[in-house]
Amino acid sequence: MADTAKHNVQPASLKEAGLFSAMQDRLNAPFTGPLLSDLTSIEDGVGDGQNCLTAKDVQDMEAILRAGLVGYAYVYPHGEEIPKVYVFSMTPENIANFIGQHQADCSEMTLTDRMDIAILTTFGGFIDKCPDREMLQNVLQYLVPIQMGETNPKDVPAVSMDTMDLYNEMLEQAQSEMRMEM
């Protein structure tokens, strides 16, 4: 099982623990600045031959930023100790669909907020720990039908941590170029 201590799993709900400060509210807010697609054409992807993003990577990253509630999923594939790290918008519906999409290909996962505080862990495709009971109930309303085979998981815009880093680097470069043109 994942070492959830490194992700600071809290015994009380995140709201009760007072972790939703003004700073955290700002972190959870949708991104309101110019996005990469606002500053450059993304039709054929962006970047040079070595460091490039596909148009889908850019669209997914921007969907995540626009939705807010950005968080990380540490997905541990069966038999591996090093997780694959994904970034997506941590709404209850997205969390349920993400778990449903990955339940067959991983032994466990830890979902964290932007500050890397664990909000939920799974063992197989089942929720193991979720300190926020309200969030747990909200996730379960979407997850249970997926687990029961009544519905298929929906596609969740998610990107790898490397894709997010490259997107941020390209966005910063495009913003710098725009400022230099002024």
MDAnalysis code that builds the backbone (N, CA, C; Angstrom):
import MDAnalysis as mda
import numpy as np

u = mda.Universe.empty(546, n_residues=182, atom_resindex=np.repeat(np.arange(182), 3), trajectory=True)
u.add_TopologyAttr("name", ["N", "CA", "C"] * 182)
u.add_TopologyAttr("resid", np.arange(1, 183))
u.add_TopologyAttr("resname", ["MET", "ALA", "ASP", "THR", "ALA", "LYS", "HIS", "ASN", "VAL", "GLN", "PRO", "ALA", "SER", "LEU", "LYS", "GLU", "ALA", "GLY", "LEU", "PHE", "SER", "ALA", "MET", "GLN", "ASP", "ARG", "LEU", "ASN", "ALA", "PRO", "PHE", "THR", "GLY", "PRO", "LEU", "LEU", "SER", "ASP", "LEU", "THR", "SER", "ILE", "GLU", "ASP", "GLY", "VAL", "GLY", "ASP", "GLY", "GLN", "ASN", "CYS", "LEU", "THR", "ALA", "LYS", "ASP", "VAL", "GLN", "ASP", "MET", "GLU", "ALA", "ILE", "LEU", "ARG", "ALA", "GLY", "LEU", "VAL", "GLY", "TYR", "ALA", "TYR", "VAL", "TYR", "PRO", "HIS", "GLY", "GLU", "GLU", "ILE", "PRO", "LYS", "VAL", "TYR", "VAL", "PHE", "SER", "MET", "THR", "PRO", "GLU", "ASN", "ILE", "ALA", "ASN", "PHE", "ILE", "GLY", "GLN", "HIS", "GLN", "ALA", "ASP", "CYS", "SER", "GLU", "MET", "THR", "LEU", "THR", "ASP", "ARG", "MET", "ASP", "ILE", "ALA", "ILE", "LEU", "THR", "THR", "PHE", "GLY", "GLY", "PHE", "ILE", "ASP", "LYS", "CYS", "PRO", "ASP", "ARG", "GLU", "MET", "LEU", "GLN", "ASN", "VAL", "LEU", "GLN", "TYR", "LEU", "VAL", "PRO", "ILE", "GLN", "MET", "GLY", "GLU", "THR", "ASN", "PRO", "LYS", "ASP", "VAL", "PRO", "ALA", "VAL", "SER", "MET", "ASP", "THR", "MET", "ASP", "LEU", "TYR", "ASN", "GLU", "MET", "LEU", "GLU", "GLN", "ALA", "GLN", "SER", "GLU", "MET", "ARG", "MET", "GLU", "MET"])
u.atoms.positions = np.array([
    [0.830, -1.188, 0.000],
    [0.000, 0.000, 0.000],
    [0.869, 1.244, 0.000],
    [0.388, 2.309, -0.586],
    [1.148, 3.549, -0.684],
    [1.445, 4.113, 0.692],
    [2.567, 4.779, 0.792],
    [2.929, 5.446, 2.029],
    [2.176, 6.765, 2.064],
    [0.969, 6.737, 2.629],
    [0.136, 7.935, 2.622],
    [0.648, 8.961, 3.611],
    [1.567, 8.600, 4.504],
    [2.127, 9.574, 5.432],
    [2.827, 10.692, 4.666],
    [3.442, 10.377, 3.538],
    [4.127, 11.410, 2.767],
    [3.140, 12.393, 2.165],
    [1.874, 12.048, 2.139],
    [0.853, 12.931, 1.599],
    [-0.010, 13.545, 2.698],
    [0.410, 13.405, 3.949],
    [-0.236, 14.077, 5.072],
    [-1.735, 13.790, 5.194],
    [-2.144, 12.532, 5.215],
    [-3.556, 12.201, 5.384],
    [-4.001, 12.702, 6.755],
    [-5.068, 13.468, 6.772],
    [-5.568, 14.061, 8.004],
    [-6.742, 13.237, 8.544],
    [-6.821, 13.036, 9.881],
    [-7.918, 12.250, 10.437],
    [-9.264, 12.973, 10.402],
    [-9.265, 14.286, 10.442],
    [-10.518, 15.043, 10.417],
    [-10.779, 15.515, 8.998],
    [-11.994, 15.976, 8.768],
    [-12.277, 16.479, 7.423],
    [-11.396, 17.689, 7.153],
    [-11.095, 17.907, 5.909],
    [-10.244, 19.028, 5.550],
    [-10.877, 20.355, 5.955],
    [-12.190, 20.443, 5.843],
    [-12.861, 21.666, 6.246],
    [-12.739, 21.880, 7.750],
    [-12.957, 20.809, 8.544],
    [-12.858, 20.918, 9.987],
    [-11.439, 21.237, 10.426],
    [-10.466, 20.771, 9.688],
    [-9.074, 21.023, 10.033],
    [-8.653, 22.446, 9.675],
    [-9.537, 23.214, 9.066],
    [-9.249, 24.596, 8.740],
    [-8.295, 24.763, 7.572],
    [-8.240, 23.778, 6.697],
    [-7.294, 23.841, 5.593],
    [-7.824, 24.627, 4.405],
    [-9.082, 25.040, 4.459],
    [-9.626, 25.834, 3.376],
    [-9.496, 27.315, 3.722],
    [-8.285, 27.772, 3.793],
    [-7.988, 29.167, 4.067],
    [-8.202, 29.986, 2.798],
    [-8.013, 31.281, 2.912],
    [-8.141, 32.136, 1.728],
    [-7.126, 31.728, 0.662],
    [-5.923, 31.331, 1.100],
    [-4.912, 30.914, 0.139],
    [-5.367, 29.655, -0.595],
    [-5.911, 28.695, 0.135],
    [-6.345, 27.466, -0.507],
    [-7.546, 27.722, -1.415],
    [-8.408, 28.631, -1.014],
    [-9.530, 28.990, -1.889],
    [-9.006, 29.536, -3.213],
    [-7.939, 30.347, -3.163],
    [-7.345, 30.875, -4.391],
    [-6.730, 29.761, -5.217],
    [-6.093, 28.788, -4.561],
    [-5.496, 27.676, -5.292],
    [-6.555, 26.832, -5.988],
    [-7.729, 26.725, -5.377],
    [-8.802, 25.900, -5.931],
    [-9.622, 26.628, -6.985],
    [-9.423, 27.930, -7.109],
    [-10.214, 28.721, -8.053],
    [-9.793, 28.424, -9.486],
    [-10.723, 28.567, -10.409],
    [-10.371, 28.417, -11.819],
    [-9.312, 29.446, -12.223],
    [-8.458, 29.075, -13.149],
    [-7.414, 29.962, -13.666],
    [-8.080, 31.022, -14.517],
    [-7.748, 32.302, -14.295],
    [-8.419, 33.377, -15.022],
    [-7.499, 34.144, -15.965],
    [-6.208, 33.843, -15.971],
    [-5.274, 34.530, -16.855],
    [-5.330, 33.977, -18.263],
    [-4.498, 34.572, -19.156],
    [-4.457, 34.052, -20.518],
    [-3.854, 32.652, -20.544],
    [-4.441, 31.786, -21.346],
    [-3.955, 30.424, -21.488],
    [-3.108, 30.329, -22.750],
    [-2.408, 29.224, -22.902],
    [-1.516, 29.048, -24.040],
    [-2.266, 29.193, -25.364],
    [-3.472, 28.648, -25.438],
    [-4.253, 28.738, -26.678],
    [-4.695, 30.166, -26.974],
    [-4.689, 31.043, -25.961],
    [-4.998, 32.455, -26.182],
    [-3.811, 33.196, -26.799],
    [-2.603, 32.644, -26.600],
    [-1.380, 33.345, -26.995],
    [-0.714, 32.785, -28.246],
    [-1.067, 31.565, -28.619],
    [-0.431, 30.936, -29.774],
    [-1.391, 29.925, -30.405],
    [-1.160, 29.581, -31.626],
    [-1.978, 28.590, -32.318],
    [-1.610, 27.196, -31.800],
    [-2.615, 26.400, -31.481],
    [-2.353, 25.046, -30.971],
    [-2.891, 23.968, -31.902],
    [-3.365, 24.359, -33.060],
    [-4.020, 23.425, -33.977],
    [-3.198, 22.163, -34.237],
    [-1.904, 22.340, -34.475],
    [-1.030, 21.192, -34.756],
    [-0.153, 20.842, -33.559],
    [-0.507, 21.326, -32.374],
    [0.343, 21.135, -31.210],
    [1.299, 22.316, -31.102],
    [2.078, 22.351, -30.030],
    [3.023, 23.445, -29.818],
    [4.355, 22.885, -29.348],
    [5.398, 23.661, -29.589],
    [6.725, 23.289, -29.131],
    [7.619, 22.894, -30.279],
    [8.906, 22.719, -29.928],
    [9.853, 22.259, -30.938],
    [9.777, 20.739, -31.015],
    [10.562, 20.138, -31.860],
    [10.490, 18.686, -32.050],
    [10.778, 17.874, -30.802],
    [11.607, 18.415, -29.904],
    [11.997, 17.663, -28.716],
    [10.990, 17.826, -27.570],
    [10.553, 19.053, -27.354],
    [9.590, 19.349, -26.295],
    [8.312, 19.854, -26.931],
    [7.332, 18.970, -27.078],
    [6.099, 19.408, -27.722],
    [4.886, 18.842, -26.997],
    [3.811, 19.569, -27.157],
    [2.515, 19.160, -26.623],
    [1.565, 18.991, -27.792],
    [0.754, 17.956, -27.744],
    [-0.277, 17.795, -28.762],
    [-1.403, 18.782, -28.478],
    [-2.241, 19.013, -29.472],
    [-3.403, 19.879, -29.279],
    [-4.287, 19.324, -28.165],
    [-4.408, 17.987, -28.074],
    [-5.217, 17.379, -27.009],
    [-4.614, 17.639, -25.633],
    [-3.267, 17.565, -25.521],
    [-2.608, 17.883, -24.244],
    [-2.971, 19.297, -23.796],
    [-2.888, 20.241, -24.728],
    [-3.184, 21.639, -24.414],
    [-4.654, 21.792, -24.034],
    [-5.549, 21.175, -24.800],
    [-6.978, 21.272, -24.502],
    [-7.293, 20.678, -23.134],
    [-6.716, 19.511, -22.813],
    [-6.959, 18.880, -21.509],
    [-6.419, 19.751, -20.378],
    [-5.202, 20.258, -20.535],
    [-4.604, 21.087, -19.494],
    [-5.437, 22.337, -19.256],
    [-5.920, 22.934, -20.335],
    [-6.720, 24.149, -20.187],
    [-8.099, 23.863, -19.603],
    [-8.662, 22.712, -19.893],
    [-9.934, 22.318, -19.268],
    [-9.746, 22.159, -17.755],
    [-8.620, 21.586, -17.368],
    [-8.313, 21.410, -15.943],
    [-8.170, 22.772, -15.268],
    [-7.392, 23.666, -15.884],
    [-7.172, 24.990, -15.302],
    [-8.466, 25.788, -15.210],
    [-9.310, 25.695, -16.241],
    [-10.578, 26.443, -16.230],
    [-11.529, 25.929, -15.155],
    [-11.503, 24.628, -14.897],
    [-12.420, 24.038, -13.909],
    [-11.999, 24.341, -12.477],
    [-10.708, 24.526, -12.243],
    [-10.231, 24.734, -10.877],
    [-10.138, 23.404, -10.146],
    [-9.958, 23.460, -8.841],
    [-9.808, 22.274, -7.990],
    [-8.722, 21.327, -8.513],
    [-7.629, 21.895, -8.976],
    [-6.541, 21.095, -9.525],
    [-5.913, 20.258, -8.420],
    [-5.704, 18.986, -8.721],
    [-5.069, 18.081, -7.770],
    [-4.264, 17.031, -8.505],
    [-3.641, 16.157, -7.727],
    [-2.745, 15.145, -8.274],
    [-3.230, 13.745, -7.920],
    [-3.037, 12.832, -8.840],
    [-3.346, 11.415, -8.599],
    [-2.046, 10.635, -8.738],
    [-1.644, 9.988, -7.659],
    [-0.475, 9.115, -7.652],
    [-1.003, 7.704, -7.866],
    [-0.827, 7.193, -9.078],
    [-1.384, 5.897, -9.461],
    [-0.258, 4.865, -9.468],
    [-0.408, 3.845, -8.636],
    [0.604, 2.793, -8.514],
    [0.182, 1.579, -9.344],
    [0.786, 1.403, -10.543],
    [0.450, 0.233, -11.354],
    [0.787, -1.054, -10.601],
    [0.076, -2.131, -10.914],
    [0.305, -3.422, -10.260],
    [1.783, -3.782, -10.300],
    [2.339, -4.137, -9.136],
    [3.716, -4.597, -9.043],
    [4.773, -3.513, -9.136],
    [4.388, -2.260, -9.182],
    [5.366, -1.174, -9.276],
    [5.324, -0.308, -8.027],
    [6.482, 0.190, -7.633],
    [6.570, 1.036, -6.445],
    [6.540, 2.520, -6.772],
    [6.859, 2.846, -8.007],
    [6.892, 4.252, -8.409],
    [5.584, 4.582, -9.111],
    [4.895, 5.623, -8.612],
    [3.588, 5.949, -9.208],
    [3.714, 6.728, -10.503],
    [2.651, 6.618, -11.297],
    [2.448, 7.525, -12.414],
    [1.655, 8.684, -11.811],
    [2.046, 9.899, -12.123],
    [1.389, 11.053, -11.515],
    [0.581, 11.795, -12.579],
    [-0.697, 11.986, -12.275],
    [-1.609, 12.679, -13.177],
    [-2.121, 13.942, -12.497],
    [-2.541, 14.890, -13.302],
    [-3.130, 16.136, -12.828],
    [-4.536, 16.208, -13.421],
    [-5.525, 16.490, -12.563],
    [-6.882, 16.702, -13.081],
    [-7.691, 17.515, -12.094],
    [-8.865, 17.953, -12.490],
    [-9.751, 18.738, -11.643],
    [-10.477, 17.790, -10.694],
    [-10.302, 17.988, -9.404],
    [-10.780, 17.054, -8.384],
    [-12.232, 17.298, -7.965],
    [-13.140, 17.284, -8.921],
    [-14.561, 17.321, -8.566],
    [-14.966, 15.902, -8.172],
    [-16.024, 15.725, -7.394],
    [-16.447, 14.367, -7.034],
    [-16.706, 13.477, -8.252],
    [-17.340, 14.028, -9.292],
    [-17.615, 13.239, -10.492],
    [-16.313, 12.834, -11.193],
    [-15.367, 13.769, -11.303],
    [-14.093, 13.448, -11.930],
    [-13.309, 12.415, -11.122],
    [-13.333, 12.544, -9.809],
    [-12.637, 11.573, -8.950],
    [-13.198, 10.179, -9.187],
    [-14.522, 10.054, -9.173],
    [-15.164, 8.747, -9.378],
    [-14.817, 8.173, -10.746],
    [-14.899, 8.994, -11.767],
    [-14.589, 8.523, -13.118],
    [-13.117, 8.163, -13.261],
    [-12.230, 8.924, -12.643],
    [-10.798, 8.623, -12.706],
    [-10.510, 7.281, -12.023],
    [-11.108, 7.066, -10.853],
    [-10.945, 5.773, -10.160],
    [-11.478, 4.652, -11.050],
    [-12.661, 4.863, -11.632],
    [-13.251, 3.851, -12.508],
    [-12.394, 3.539, -13.722],
    [-11.748, 4.561, -14.287],
    [-10.889, 4.364, -15.456],
    [-9.631, 3.577, -15.116],
    [-9.135, 3.712, -13.885],
    [-7.834, 3.127, -13.523],
    [-7.928, 1.947, -12.553],
    [-9.122, 1.539, -12.163],
    [-9.238, 0.497, -11.148],
    [-8.649, -0.841, -11.582],
    [-8.665, -1.141, -12.869],
    [-8.147, -2.426, -13.341],
    [-6.632, -2.429, -13.526],
    [-6.043, -1.249, -13.727],
    [-4.608, -1.212, -14.030],
    [-3.732, -0.721, -12.886],
    [-4.287, -0.569, -11.686],
    [-3.441, -0.141, -10.569],
    [-3.831, -0.871, -9.290],
    [-2.858, -0.964, -8.402],
    [-3.124, -1.604, -7.118],
    [-3.648, -0.598, -6.109],
    [-3.236, 0.642, -6.249],
    [-3.696, 1.684, -5.337],
    [-3.426, 3.048, -5.928],
    [-4.092, 4.051, -5.353],
    [-3.820, 5.429, -5.746],
    [-4.065, 6.355, -4.567],
    [-3.362, 7.459, -4.597],
    [-3.544, 8.522, -3.614],
    [-3.862, 9.785, -4.383],
    [-4.978, 10.425, -4.048],
    [-5.368, 11.680, -4.673],
    [-5.082, 12.793, -3.671],
    [-4.412, 13.843, -4.150],
    [-4.067, 14.959, -3.267],
    [-4.558, 16.268, -3.866],
    [-4.629, 17.268, -3.010],
    [-4.941, 18.600, -3.521],
    [-3.661, 19.234, -4.054],
    [-3.744, 20.463, -4.465],
    [-2.605, 21.153, -5.066],
    [-1.435, 21.317, -4.108],
    [-1.722, 21.286, -2.810],
    [-0.664, 21.419, -1.808],
    [-0.142, 20.055, -1.377],
    [-0.527, 19.007, -2.094],
    [-0.087, 17.623, -1.875],
    [-0.587, 17.034, -0.548],
    [-1.743, 17.484, -0.113],
    [-2.392, 16.921, 1.075],
    [-3.387, 15.876, 0.580],
    [-3.247, 14.666, 1.087],
    [-4.105, 13.571, 0.623],
    [-5.567, 13.862, 0.926],
    [-6.402, 13.639, -0.086],
    [-7.839, 13.797, 0.118],
    [-8.557, 12.453, 0.010],
    [-7.889, 11.467, -0.589],
    [-8.522, 10.164, -0.762],
    [-7.465, 9.151, -1.190],
    [-7.585, 7.915, -0.668],
    [-6.728, 6.826, -1.130],
    [-7.612, 5.657, -1.532],
    [-7.102, 4.860, -2.460],
    [-7.838, 3.663, -2.866],
    [-6.935, 2.448, -2.729],
    [-7.556, 1.321, -2.611],
    [-6.888, 0.032, -2.669],
    [-7.654, -0.746, -3.720],
    [-6.994, -1.054, -4.827],
    [-7.738, -1.580, -5.967],
    [-8.638, -0.468, -6.456],
    [-9.838, -0.755, -6.777],
    [-10.767, 0.275, -7.236],
    [-11.677, 0.787, -6.138],
    [-11.336, 0.488, -4.876],
    [-12.218, 0.846, -3.767],
    [-11.585, 1.897, -2.874],
    [-12.381, 2.834, -2.418],
    [-11.875, 3.891, -1.537],
    [-11.462, 3.267, -0.213],
    [-10.238, 3.565, 0.176],
    [-9.657, 3.056, 1.412],
    [-9.794, 4.098, 2.526],
    [-9.358, 5.322, 2.235],
    [-9.430, 6.410, 3.217],
    [-9.901, 7.679, 2.538],
    [-10.806, 8.359, 3.211],
    [-11.273, 9.671, 2.755],
    [-11.726, 10.425, 3.996],
    [-10.863, 11.285, 4.539],
    [-11.185, 11.967, 5.794],
    [-12.420, 12.862, 5.726],
    [-12.733, 13.405, 4.554],
    [-13.873, 14.304, 4.407],
    [-15.106, 13.479, 4.043],
    [-15.961, 13.237, 5.015],
    [-17.139, 12.382, 4.823],
    [-18.120, 12.940, 3.809],
    [-18.234, 14.256, 3.756],
    [-19.128, 14.865, 2.766],
    [-18.617, 14.591, 1.355],
    [-17.306, 14.762, 1.180],
    [-16.728, 14.477, -0.125],
    [-16.893, 13.005, -0.461],
    [-16.683, 12.125, 0.494],
    [-16.831, 10.689, 0.269],
    [-18.223, 10.378, -0.279],
    [-19.245, 10.908, 0.340],
    [-20.611, 10.654, -0.121],
    [-20.830, 11.191, -1.535],
    [-20.258, 12.365, -1.808],
    [-20.396, 12.946, -3.147],
    [-19.694, 12.100, -4.210],
    [-18.524, 11.549, -3.881],
    [-17.792, 10.699, -4.822],
    [-18.541, 9.383, -5.021],
    [-19.023, 8.803, -3.930],
    [-19.687, 7.499, -4.008],
    [-20.945, 7.520, -4.880],
    [-21.657, 8.647, -4.916],
    [-22.863, 8.701, -5.758],
    [-22.534, 8.493, -7.228],
    [-21.309, 8.818, -7.630],
    [-20.871, 8.586, -9.014],
    [-20.109, 7.271, -9.154],
    [-19.352, 6.893, -8.112],
    [-18.485, 5.725, -8.194],
    [-19.245, 4.402, -8.106],
    [-20.228, 4.315, -7.239],
    [-20.945, 3.046, -7.040],
    [-21.565, 2.532, -8.348],
    [-22.264, 3.357, -9.133],
    [-22.801, 2.839, -10.399],
    [-21.708, 2.339, -11.351],
    [-20.534, 2.968, -11.311],
    [-19.417, 2.511, -12.144],
    [-18.945, 1.150, -11.655],
    [-18.783, 1.008, -10.342],
    [-18.309, -0.253, -9.772],
    [-19.318, -1.378, -9.946],
    [-20.590, -1.050, -9.978],
    [-21.642, -2.057, -10.147],
    [-21.861, -2.409, -11.620],
    [-21.167, -1.743, -12.519],
    [-21.307, -2.011, -13.944],
    [-22.551, -1.403, -14.559],
    [-23.217, -0.514, -13.822],
    [-24.434, 0.121, -14.329],
    [-24.107, 1.226, -15.330],
    [-22.898, 1.768, -15.247],
    [-22.465, 2.822, -16.152],
    [-20.958, 2.708, -16.358],
    [-20.490, 3.206, -17.474],
    [-19.057, 3.220, -17.747],
    [-18.461, 4.534, -17.263],
    [-17.197, 4.517, -16.855],
    [-16.580, 5.781, -16.452],
    [-16.453, 6.727, -17.639],
    [-16.712, 7.988, -17.384],
    [-16.571, 9.009, -18.420],
    [-15.105, 9.419, -18.518],
    [-14.755, 9.967, -19.673],
    [-13.393, 10.459, -19.864],
    [-13.180, 11.692, -18.994],
    [-12.066, 11.711, -18.276],
    [-11.708, 12.836, -17.423],
    [-10.481, 13.506, -18.026],
    [-10.551, 14.812, -18.314],
    [-9.333, 15.473, -18.789],
    [-8.247, 15.353, -17.717],
    [-7.178, 14.660, -18.043],
    [-6.061, 14.459, -17.114],
    [-4.776, 14.447, -17.924],
    [-3.732, 14.997, -17.338],
    [-2.428, 15.018, -17.994],
    [-1.378, 14.538, -17.014],
    [-0.240, 14.130, -17.539],
    [0.861, 13.729, -16.669],
    [1.493, 14.972, -16.052],
    [2.245, 14.760, -14.982],
    [2.950, 15.861, -14.343],
    [3.940, 16.490, -15.327],
    [4.594, 15.663, -16.152],
    [5.533, 16.182, -17.159],
    [4.824, 17.082, -18.155],
    [3.622, 16.688, -18.574],
    [2.851, 17.504, -19.512],
    [2.480, 18.831, -18.879],
    [2.077, 18.809, -17.599],
    [1.733, 20.046, -16.907],
    [2.951, 20.955, -16.809],
    [4.110, 20.397, -16.453],
    [5.331, 21.199, -16.344],
    [5.692, 21.835, -17.693],
    [5.594, 21.050, -18.752],
    [5.918, 21.565, -20.085],
    [4.910, 22.637, -20.509],
    [3.638, 22.417, -20.216],
    [2.607, 23.416, -20.524],
    [2.940, 24.724, -19.806],
    [3.243, 24.637, -18.506],
    [3.549, 25.847, -17.731],
    [4.782, 26.565, -18.281],
    [5.785, 25.802, -18.677],
    [6.990, 26.375, -19.256],
    [6.667, 27.109, -20.565],
    [5.870, 26.472, -21.419],
    [5.498, 27.092, -22.694],
    [4.608, 28.314, -22.498],
    [3.709, 28.253, -21.508],
    [2.847, 29.394, -21.209],
    [3.694, 30.572, -20.740],
    [4.639, 30.309, -19.870],
    [5.517, 31.367, -19.371],
    [6.326, 31.980, -20.522],
    [6.824, 31.145, -21.420],
    [7.588, 31.627, -22.567],
    [6.712, 32.485, -23.485],
    [5.491, 32.028, -23.753],
    [4.574, 32.788, -24.620],
    [4.207, 34.125, -23.972],
    [4.016, 34.142, -22.653],
    [3.703, 35.394, -21.960],
    [4.888, 36.353, -22.016],
    [6.101, 35.822, -21.864],
    [7.307, 36.661, -21.943],
    [7.447, 37.261, -23.335],
    [7.219, 36.457, -24.356],
    [7.313, 36.940, -25.735],
    [6.264, 38.027, -25.993],
    [5.073, 37.849, -25.438],
    [4.014, 38.834, -25.615],
    [4.405, 40.149, -24.934],
    [4.986, 40.085, -23.736],
    [5.404, 41.294, -23.023],
    [6.520, 42.009, -23.791],
    [7.431, 41.260, -24.399],
    [8.535, 41.861, -25.140],
    [8.046, 42.582, -26.388],
    [6.936, 42.132, -26.962],
    [6.378, 42.760, -28.146],
    [5.676, 44.069, -27.833],
    [5.336, 44.276, -26.587],
    [4.589, 45.488, -26.206],
    [5.465, 46.697, -26.222],
])
